[in-house]
Amino acid sequence: MPVLKSFDYAVIRVVPRVEREEFLNAGVVLFCLERRFLQARVHVQEERLRVLWPQLDIEVVRRHLQAFVKVCQGDAQAGPIALLSQRERFHWVVAPRSTMIQVSSVHSGLCDDPEVALEQLFRQLVEE
């Protein structure tokens, strides 16, 4: 029987009009310290975003979401935050913000394979 490892995750949301508090889930970030795993997976659902805000600049949203992915990967092009430890990068990514891109509360779980857990969460919380 595999030994399960704990992980933390949060949902990345697009909030086109912060004052209305309407949002669309656009990604998931997952951190598993024991497996040294930190990844974000994102997807822009352009049609659904246009319903919430027809004038939204989709390319700006894509760039901001990709920044989450690059920070998680430790990509130096994402700036000095991407050079921090995985734990520090995770805490930066999930820090509360009141911008167009926000993150849910952090939740915990157990998994054998964090990559599989990320894929399952992404399908359940973003694609459905």
N, C-alpha and C positions, 0 to 999 in steps of 0.2 A: 504494500500500500504506500503511495507516495506521501512524502512529508509536505504538508501544506505550509505555505509562507504567507505572512500577512502583507497586505498592500493598502495603499491609500489612493483614492482617485477623486476627481472633481469633473464636473461637466462645464465645458466652455460654451458660453452663450453669446449670441449677438442680440443687443438691445438697441434697436435703431432709434427709439425715442425714450431716453432714460426716464423722463417725467411720466410716461405712461406705464412703465414697468412691464411692457410686453416684450417677450423674448422668444428666440428660436435656438434650440440646442444646435451647436455647430461642431462640437468636438468633445473629446475626453482626454484627460491627462492622467496617467497612472504611474505610481512610484512604488517600487518594491525594493527596500533597502537591502534585504538579504540576498537578492538576486542581482543587485546593482543595475536595476532596470528603471529607466525614466524615459517615457515616450508620450507624445501627444499625437492624436490622430484627429484630423479636422476635415470637414466637408461643407462647402457653401451650397445651400439649397436656394439658388437664385430666385426661382419662381415664388417660393414661400416668403422670402424676404421682401420681395416687391409688393406683396399683399400688405405687409406691415408698414412699409415705407417706400412708395414708388420712386422717389428721387434718390434713394440710397446709392452711393458709389460702391458698386460691388467689388471693384478692383482694390479699393482701400480696405474693405473687409477682408478680402483674400490675403493681402499683405500682412495685416495685423494678425490674422489667424496663423499664417505661416511663421510669423515671429515666435509664436508659442512652440511650434514644432522645432524650429532651429535652436531656441534656448534649451529645450529638453535634450536635443542631440549634442549640445555643447559646441555648436557651430560658431567659430570665432567671428564670423560675419554678423552674428546677432548682437555683437557688442560685449561689453565687459561682464554682463550678467551671465552670459553663456560660458564664461570661464570659471565660474564658481563650482563648488562641489555639487553632486546630484541633489543632495538634501537641500542645499541652499537654493538651487535653481527651482526645485519643486515648490519650496515655500514662497519664492518670488512669483512663480506662475499662478499659484492659488491665492495670493494676497487679495483681499477685497479691493475693489475699484468701482468707481462710479462713471465709467466711460461706456462707449458703445460695445466694447467687448468686456464681458464680466465672467466670473467663475462662480459656480455653486459652492455650497459648503463642502468640506472634505468629508468623504465617506470611507469606510474601511471594509475590507473583505479578506478572504483566504483563497489561495489558488496554488496550483501545482506549477503552472506556466503563466507568468505575467503577460506574455504576448497574446496568449489565447484569451485571458481575462479581458485585456484591452479590446480585442476584437469583439468579444461577446457584449461588453458594455457599449461599445460604439454602435453595434447593430441595434441593441435594445433602446438606447437613449437618443441616438441621433438619426439613424436611418428609418426607424419605424414611424 
